[in-house]
Amino acid sequence: MARIGFIGTGEITAAMVRGLQGQGHKILVSARNANMAATLAAEVAEVSIAPNDQVVAGSDVVFLCLMAKVAETVLTGLPFRAGQTVISVMVDAPLAKLRAWCAPTTDISITIPLPPIAQGGCPLPVYPASPALEALFGARNLVIPLQSETAINAHLAASAICSPMLDQLLTAGQWLAGFTGDRDAAEAYVGTMIRCYLPERPASGELADALQKLSTEGGLNATLRAHMSSAKTMMTEGLDGFRTRVGLGQKDQA
Ligand SMILES: NC(=O)c1ccc[n+]([C@@H]2O[C@H](COP(=O)([O-])OP(=O)(O)OC[C@H]3O[C@@H](n4cnc5c(N)ncnc54)[C@H](OP(=O)(O)O)[C@@H]3O)[C@@H](O)[C@H]2O)c1
């Protein structure tokens, strides 16, 4: 049993709390957002609502789930203690700032949960490696320890591909439904089709092999891929656009 606290009770806290449900932990969540805190307390037996200072004082592991723009104001002055484990999920909050805001503890990691963590099967890149994250979420999710802050920053940027990828699937599903008249079935088809190419952790070269097998000259897949080839450049350019924001430096400095 662990004592786990969440500062900032929004969408990602709700998903993480639901993912921890039923494991006998004691979970404290911030009183704000009040509606979400009340929903979680009603839904998850292990959850209690508390002011931020009591969340920190009463937890061994504290997850920081605020928007970064309010983090300094909210976190500075909370009773963090030496040796306490802090795990931030915040974009735009580098380790140097987290160390200043959460002093005196230095056991601070950054991870990137996604809403499907509520059900499990979510990749959790983390830097520095966090035994607490592994203990809490590792049984149902793939915890991926990284070797540098640059690596976690790059994973943060790469996590932005979820939205355009889902958008592409929905676009294809919509097109298909234009002929079948069944939008739900069309979305289910494209979603399941793509998922069957995606094992939980693809082995080395597995995705490239799958792509190669979809490259028959003149075939439907190869033809559509060639038509959409500019999307590859746009993806790389879009990710590069995050370099300054996530602290990766400019391209010629990499
Ligand atoms: N959502 C995702 O898929 C996702 C994935 C990975 C990482 N993240 C990161 O997770 C963080 C939170 O994202 P989110 O989507 O969960 O946002 P969110 O739903 O807006 O949650 C943030 C919460 O912080 C609360 N808050 C504001 N001021 C506070 C204070 N003084 N004390 C306590 N709580 C306070 C807000 O309450 P009010 O509503 O009352 O203002 C809100 O409920 C962000 O840094 C984001 O980058 C999100």
The ligand as a Gaussian input file, in Angstrom:
#p B3LYP/6-31G(d) Opt

LIG

0 1
 N       -4.406000      15.618000     -20.456000
 C       -3.413000      14.909000     -21.018000
 O       -3.630000      14.056000     -21.917000
 C       -1.990000      15.096000     -20.535000
 C       -1.029000      14.154000     -20.890000
 C        0.296000      14.309000     -20.412000
 C        0.609000      15.403000     -19.616000
 N       -0.355000      16.319000     -19.312000
 C        0.023000      17.466000     -18.451000
 O       -0.709000      17.338000     -17.245000
 C       -0.963000      18.634000     -16.722000
 C       -2.450000      18.752000     -16.438000
 O       -3.158000      18.523000     -17.642000
 P       -4.713000      18.222000     -17.623000
 O       -5.082000      17.894000     -19.021000
 O       -5.046000      17.264000     -16.544000
 O       -5.249000      19.704000     -17.288000
 P       -6.528000      20.139000     -16.444000
 O       -7.632000      19.182000     -16.690000
 O       -6.732000      21.580000     -16.727000
 O       -6.027000      19.942000     -14.944000
 C       -5.241000      20.873000     -14.252000
 C       -5.900000      21.072000     -12.928000
 O       -5.101000      21.937000     -12.089000
 C       -6.038000      22.594000     -11.252000
 N       -5.489000      23.734000     -10.513000
 C       -5.360000      25.018000     -10.938000
 N       -4.883000      25.772000      -9.935000
 C       -4.724000      24.955000      -8.869000
 C       -4.297000      25.159000      -7.549000
 N       -3.927000      26.365000      -7.091000
 N       -4.254000      24.093000      -6.722000
 C       -4.633000      22.870000      -7.143000
 N       -5.047000      22.627000      -8.388000
 C       -5.107000      23.663000      -9.247000
 C       -7.133000      22.998000     -12.194000
 O       -8.306000      23.331000     -11.475000
 P       -9.371000      24.358000     -12.120000
 O      -10.036000      23.598000     -13.225000
 O      -10.276000      24.634000     -10.966000
 O       -8.604000      25.551000     -12.613000
 C       -7.278000      21.731000     -13.037000
 O       -8.230000      20.843000     -12.514000
 C       -0.464000      19.646000     -17.753000
 O        0.775000      20.170000     -17.347000
 C       -0.318000      18.822000     -19.019000
 O        0.724000      19.296000     -19.838000
 C       -1.649000      16.179000     -19.730000

